[in-house]
Amino acid sequence: MAKRREEETFLASANGPFIEELYQHYLEDPRSVDAEWAQFFDDLREEAGEVLKNLKGASWAPRQTRVIGNGAREAARAEPARVESAAASPRAATFDSVQALTLIRSHRVRGHLYCKLDPLGLEKPRPHSELDPESYGFTENDYDREIYVHGQLGFEKVTLRKLVAALRKTYCDTIGVEYMHITSSEEKRWIQDRIEAIHNRTEFTERGKRAILERLTDAEAFEGFLHVKYPGTKRFGLDGGEALIPALEQILKRGSQLGVEEVVIGMPHRGRLNVLANVMGKPFPAIFSEFQGHSGGPEDVQGSGDVKYHLGTSTDREFDGKRVHLSLAANPSHLEAVDPVVVGKVRAKQRQRGDKERRRVLALLMHGDAAFSMQGVVAETFGLSDIQGYRTGGTIHFVVNNQIGFTTNPGSTRASRYPTEVAKIAQAPILHVNGDDVEAVVHAARVATEYRQTFQKDIVIDMWCYRRFGHNEGDEPAFTQPLMYKAIARQPTTRVAST
């Protein structure tokens, strides 16, 4: 071609405002624009409204100027395709831009399906036709041609190859984001701006990376010691999901920076001893004493008289000079029964503190994947989350997704791909993340904390991991899950896999 398409088409950078304003006139009265324009907009049907609104500009810098003023409307009606030049193929070039914008939107909606979430590699990414550029009429010959996308993902014009790479890195890597089900345009724009500008990745400093490694090492060393010292003893270890500990540390630290003064925590058995030791600061001698059948100090423990992996406690932690009070609720047996207990305590503590904005006291709930999707109390808690008289300013939910419920495959317990569909009751955004990519897990925790503090709404982190030693260290998981545990036997620990 003698000229590149963006030089031939009326949809060049300078003419974006004209097209957007002309479409607004078309919506008001289709007869107010030239017949060719009316036919073009009519051919796009409902896609035009969703896609062409992107021409308004980035959410952080909306365009204020108008192009079609008094009298200019008739001129536009008379010569619709001669804004900049007599385009040889204006409809084709415009259609390419519209299709590229539709491809961007499809990745925002469906990109999570193509993510590498399973550390074991058993659950494969799912290709989807809406994520394939060929579904929008593009061929291999189009990949190095620049297309006008008007500021989306930071590009004014971009080659299809570079655009697809940016989309895959942002929406199809080890973090999958579900947020397009949210009806609030403000919340959706916030998430887009927060993750797209940095391709959904925090570039941690050397100090930050060292801190993550230290917390991960603490978690793995604790479980390793218990596994050797007390073999076969039930402990519901965190082996395979150790990234939970640096993620919790990030929630507490970032939360303290954003005004959180107290956190009420609820969780099931799995990982509780690790959380008690490495987050709550419970003394190791007290924990080891309980393994030997002795009391760990009833005066310091809430819920005395129960087994060690049901117990709670409270403590104060300090982050950059800011003190945060932590309380872990005791949870005897029924996994998710603690959820309404925690949010009820948070509501009461907010009232005691005069926390009318509900930013100073935070509810943090951890869940197992099977219990989260199957126990009705979870749905009931979400259902009450934004009702007057029950609001707590949003809960951060952290699902330790073992990809198995006791001995049951996910496909035998639910119809959905994810255990987190129930969260959509409250229009909560959901961050799916690979548990062996620890920096991605910590990044998700950071984004979740910022979202909760900004909008006072629930948000969910779905961390895909596995149970290295079965349900409770006293069973032989290979009897019921031979393929999974064959893969686990080959899998390096999270600390090794992430370094």
Buried (B, 14 or more C-beta within 10 A) or exposed (E): EEEEBBEBBBBBEEBBBBBBBBBEBBEEEBEBBBEEBBEBBEEBEEBBEEBBEBBBBBBEEEBEEEBBEEEEBEEBBEEBBEBBBEBEEBBEBBBBBBBBBBBBBBBBBBBBBBBBBBBBEEBEBEEBEBBBBEBBEBEEEBBEBBBBBBBBBEBEBBBBBBBBEBBBEBBBBBBBBBBBEBEEEEBBEBBBEBBBEEBBBBEBEEEBBEBBBEBBBBBBEBBBEBBEEBEEBBBBBBBBBBBBBBBBBBBBBBBBBBEBBBBBBBBBBBBBBBBBBBBBEBEEEBBBBBBEEEEBBEEBBBBBEBEBBBBBBBBEBEBEEBEBBBBBBBBEEEBBEBBBBBBBBBBEBBEEEEBEEBBBBBBBBBBBBBBBBBBEBBBBBBEBBBEEEBBBBBBBBBBBBBBBBBEBEBEEBBEEBBBBBBBBBBBBBBBBBBBBBBBBBBBBBBBBBBBBBBBBBBBBBBBBBBBBBBBBBEBEBBEBBEEBBEBBEEBEBBBEBBE
